[in-house]
């Protein structure tokens, strides 16, 4: 039995608590939030858990194996350090930290403590993204030329983080997972229409040493709810659309081929279109199970601290691009 505590009962914490409470051989032993109204709201949903306003209560419990952090982004890195220093395994929601320095400190704390650090990059555990990754890794698409993603909605405005940090962590984690390398060119531009200077729409460009390029469109000010990735390869193309109920992944046998009747000219090719079967298990359940399995078996998580650090480095570089573009346009921070 692995005993787990969840800190943070705001937007995402209750979903994590629900999943850990339902997994066999896992006991949700603590729920922590400084707000009395949140503790009261969720106490009936998790009757076997103890509720507290103080993280120190979880840190002091020697029988507690792991702590799950679903707290505000700026607290992720420092709190993860405290959890790891207390000898607990740590699951921290994305992104790992709000600065590269805090992310590096958290990774170093895990190494010193000999404890597992995992970041909640949920899409890396999505069956559809995993299928897309398998298709690309098997060479079915040929050489990947470029990737683009859309994460759009008329969504919840935030004041503590912009669209890059709130939405971009998802897409950056997937692009890095698919690329298998770090970008050497990072650019970003954004606009703050609703609550300046917090950008509610951001456009990102990444280029990798292999020549792969990626473009990300992030916005919570959009008429469409879109969560999609498109991979364009030399042989075929493929999409992942999380809004589709059945056809999450679609492969298109489309591209260019050299015209046999001419020299150096290409013609378009349009062949079959197919959708592989995708499992329908909840990605968050798969992510939580992976965390517990890694604790039991002593293996490195798919989204470990190093993976989380790589994402934070890209987000930080993109944020610096946003800051530079704002200064060059004469906008006032």
C-alpha positions, -999 to 999 in steps of 0.1 A, spaced: 0 0 0 14 34 -11 1 62 10 -3 95 -8 -12 131 2 -26 158 -21 -17 194 -15 -40 219 -33 -77 214 -37 -84 241 -63 -90 234 -100 -70 202 -106 -62 189 -72 -96 172 -66 -91 153 -99 -58 140 -87 -72 130 -54 -101 112 -70 -78 91 -91 -54 82 -64 -83 73 -40 -97 49 -66 -64 30 -74 -60 -3 -56 -30 -6 -33 -30 32 -29 -44 51 1 -53 88 -1 -43 96 34 -41 134 34 -57 164 16 -42 198 22 -54 233 14 -51 266 33 -87 275 25 -113 262 49 -141 264 23 -121 240 0 -114 215 28 -151 216 38 -162 212 2 -141 181 -5 -142 163 29 -173 143 20 -158 131 -13 -127 117 4 -140 105 39 -109 83 46 -85 112 42 -74 136 69 -77 173 60 -54 200 70 -44 236 62 -7 229 68 17 211 44 39 205 75 14 179 87 21 159 56 58 164 57 59 152 94 40 120 87 67 93 85 42 68 71 33 89 41 52 78 10 44 105 -15 30 140 -18 12 153 -49 14 191 -55 -14 209 -73 -7 243 -59 -2 276 -77 26 274 -104 50 298 -86 50 275 -56 58 243 -75 96 244 -74 101 255 -37 74 231 -24 88 202 -44 122 209 -27 105 207 7 87 175 -1 118 158 -14 140 170 15 114 154 38 121 121 22 88 118 3 84 110 -34 69 140 -52 44 144 -80 41 180 -91 16 194 -116 30 210 -147 51 231 -151 77 219 -126 86 254 -117 82 290 -127 119 296 -133 148 275 -145 166 280 -112 137 266 -92 134 237 -116 171 229 -113 169 231 -75 140 206 -75 158 181 -97 189 184 -75 168 179 -44 154 146 -58 190 134 -66 201 142 -30 171 126 -14 172 95 -37 134 100 -42 113 101 -73 103 134 -89 76 133 -115 59 162 -134 23 160 -144 27 164 -182 -6 148 -188 -6 146 -226 25 124 -226 3 98 -210 -26 103 -234 -32 71 -254 -37 92 -285 -4 110 -281 13 77 -273 -1 63 -306 11 93 -325 46 89 -310 47 52 -319 37 60 -355 63 86 -358 90 65 -341 83 36 -364 91 57 -394 56 55 -409 56 93 -415 91 94 -429 113 123 -418 92 147 -397 94 181 -413 73 202 -389 47 200 -361 21 225 -352 -4 226 -324 -35 245 -314 -47 248 -278 -76 273 -279 -108 280 -260 -129 308 -246 -115 298 -213 -108 309 -178 -87 341 -175 -58 339 -150 -39 367 -133 -10 347 -120 2 332 -153 -3 339 -190 -14 316 -218 21 305 -224 26 291 -189 -10 279 -184 -15 262 -218 20 260 -233 34 235 -208 11 209 -224 22 214 -260 59 220 -253 60 187 -234 45 169 -263 67 186 -289 99 178 -269 87 142 -265 82 138 -302 113 157 -312 137 139 -288 159 169 -287 161 205 -274 154 234 -298 182 258 -308 158 286 -320 130 298 -297 107 327 -306 74 340 -292 50 368 -296 18 375 -277 -9 400 -270 -27 409 -238 -62 421 -247 -82 414 -215 -59 419 -185 -27 435 -196 1 426 -193 -10 390 -190 -9 376 -225 -41 357 -234 -29 347 -269 6 335 -277 23 323 -309 55 302 -305 81 290 -330 107 264 -322 134 250 -345 156 220 -337 191 211 -347 177 182 -369 158 208 -390 124 200 -374 103 231 -368 73 235 -345 46 262 -342 23 266 -312 -9 287 -311 -21 292 -275 -52 312 -265 -80 314 -240 -96 340 -261 -110 321 -291 -144 310 -304 -131 274 -309 -123 248 -284 -93 231 -301 -67 207 -288 -48 193 -317 -14 184 -331 -4 179 -367 28 161 -378 39 166 -414 64 140 -426 82 132 -458 60 102 -465 28 107 -446 11 131 -422 -8 125 -390 -31 144 -366 -41 141 -330 -74 157 -321 -85 154 -285 -119 169 -293 -128 139 -315 -147 112 -297 -136 83 -319 -109 94 -344 -84 108 -320 -55 100 -344 -57 101 -381 -30 92 -406 -30 107 -441 -11 90 -469 -4 124 -485 27 141 -498 48 148 -528 66 124 -551 89 129 -580 72 129 -614 86 100 -633 78 117 -666 99 148 -658 132 157 -642 133 174 -608 95 180 -607 71 168 -580 34 159 -580 11 156 -551 1 121 -538 -32 115 -520 -38 79 -508 -56 62 -479 -67 79 -447 -70 57 -416 -75 60 -379 -59 34 -355 -78 22 -325 -71 43 -294 -77 31 -259 -103 52 -240 -89 50 -204 -86 83 -187 -52 98 -192 -50 112 -157 -56 77 -143 -28 63 -165 -5 91 -153 -13 84 -116 -8 47 -120 25 53 -137 37 74 -107 28 46 -83 44 19 -105 76 39 -107 76 41 -69 71 4 -65 96 -7 -92 122 21 -86 122 32 -122 124 66 -138 91 82 -148 84 91 -184 80 127 -173 107 128 -147 123 159 -132 148 162 -161 119 162 -186 101 188 -165 133 209 -164 136 207 -202 101 220 -206 107 249 -181 139 259 -200 119 262 -232 90 281 -215 115 304 -199 131 311 -233 97 317 -249 88 341 -220 120 361 -227 109 363 -263 75 376 -252 91 402 -230 114 413 -258 86 416 -283 66 437 -258 95 460 -252 101 464 -289 64 473 -296 65 499 -269 39 482 -247 40 491 -210 44 462 -186 
